[in-house]
Amino acid sequence: MIDSDYRVSDPNPVTGGIGAQSYATQLGSYDEMYAAEQKVLPFWERFITALETLGHEELERRRREVQRLLRENGVTYNVYGDSAQLTRPWQLDPVPLLISSEQWQLIEAGLKQRAELLDLILQDIYGAQTLLKKGLLPVELILGHPGFLHPCVGALQNQRRHLTIYSANFARGPDGRMWILDDRTQAPSGFGYALENRSAVARVSTDIFRATQVRRLSGFFKMFGQSLAAIAGQNKDNPRIVVLTPGPFNETYFEHAYLASYLGFTLVQGDDLTVRDGRVWLKSLKGLQPVDVILRRLDDTFCDPLSFRSDSRLGVAGLLEAVLQATDSLSIYLRRYRATIQLPMVLKLLLTDTTHPRSVVYQLGQLSAHIAAFPREHGERRLHEEERLILKAHTDLRLCDVLALLQVRDEGGVYNELDDLLSGTAQVLGRMAEVIAEAYFSHSQSAQLLQANTVHEDEL
């Protein structure tokens, strides 16, 4: 709690000036800097002394220098729906939050434990699903969630880890311990910005960094690059790793470009990649180049329009199949898919579901609406032939018994009644197309007029 009426006038370099406490210390509340009034925590002392040595003017100069570096490096955060300004400059306070090594050891251990738990949960719900079978997780919550990737169930059993990157937002609780606010497992962002923040501040305040023995970030990024290289099925010594970004309009595009540059990876968008023969290739001026690892920075459902969202223009068609082949999971995936498929449900979905845009009945309904909008004579109420044909095809499918269609198969495995229904529908639609062409297309009318107005030679 900050008390704006409390001010310190002590001119002592440690208890006054830049490091002066300008609020009252509240008993029972944790203070990030002060252990008691005018007494900083031990791990802050060296840093505060360094700030006092700088003075106000030098600190302000360094603050401006940090902002200049961030501006020149193009560090931004894009904001969707912000009509005033799409990209916002990154703001950085030159005075960081310090965390003691003892505190960080506890935080680090907790984050590792949490990441391991989430990885095990991911492996289970996309694998054996023991948590669902035992009722430890509600089935409807997991399987009904829009982010659950049904095509991936049972498909990645040979992958050692499902969770490559994990991040969490945490804040200090009133008891002085860090509390997790939320977990981020789907293309989490932030570590690229943290690296740029550290780089900018370290350049401006090299002396302070050396004096305070700040823990370096380079070890994390070196280990991160090595872990990605270890995933590669081929070329482990020198794999081609790409960073797949949604593009410059994404809110964290700067981080995607920055990480690719820092780690020595290639920054790509969906159109830069293609899948050939079950493998991902990078399009380049030298031709197609094989890709070994993809660091994906776009959401799951957008990464493959063939397996997930068909309206996605950000991903790579066939990416899931390529991943399954790379992890030796394609055969497992195909066997499980064929073993668990329920043909009546699939047939209803693709044939008679009136709400599914890809079902035949839905498409016939749309076609019927278009035909009803054809130009007619004023006041005409009779059904034209094309209207009768589309009505017949639509009605036959709406009234069909899906289960009955699957009762009888011939020796070749063909469902005869289903085959007859689909063949009949195709014939009706073919006849309807002929009728529409004869009645409405200009070339048909022109042919009729030409025939009616032909002048024979004996009439000249």
Order of alpha helices (4+ residues) and beta strands (2+ residues): beta-beta-alpha-alpha-beta-beta-alpha-alpha-alpha-beta-beta-alpha-alpha-alpha-beta-alpha-beta-beta-beta-beta-beta-alpha-alpha-alpha-alpha-alpha-alpha-alpha-alpha
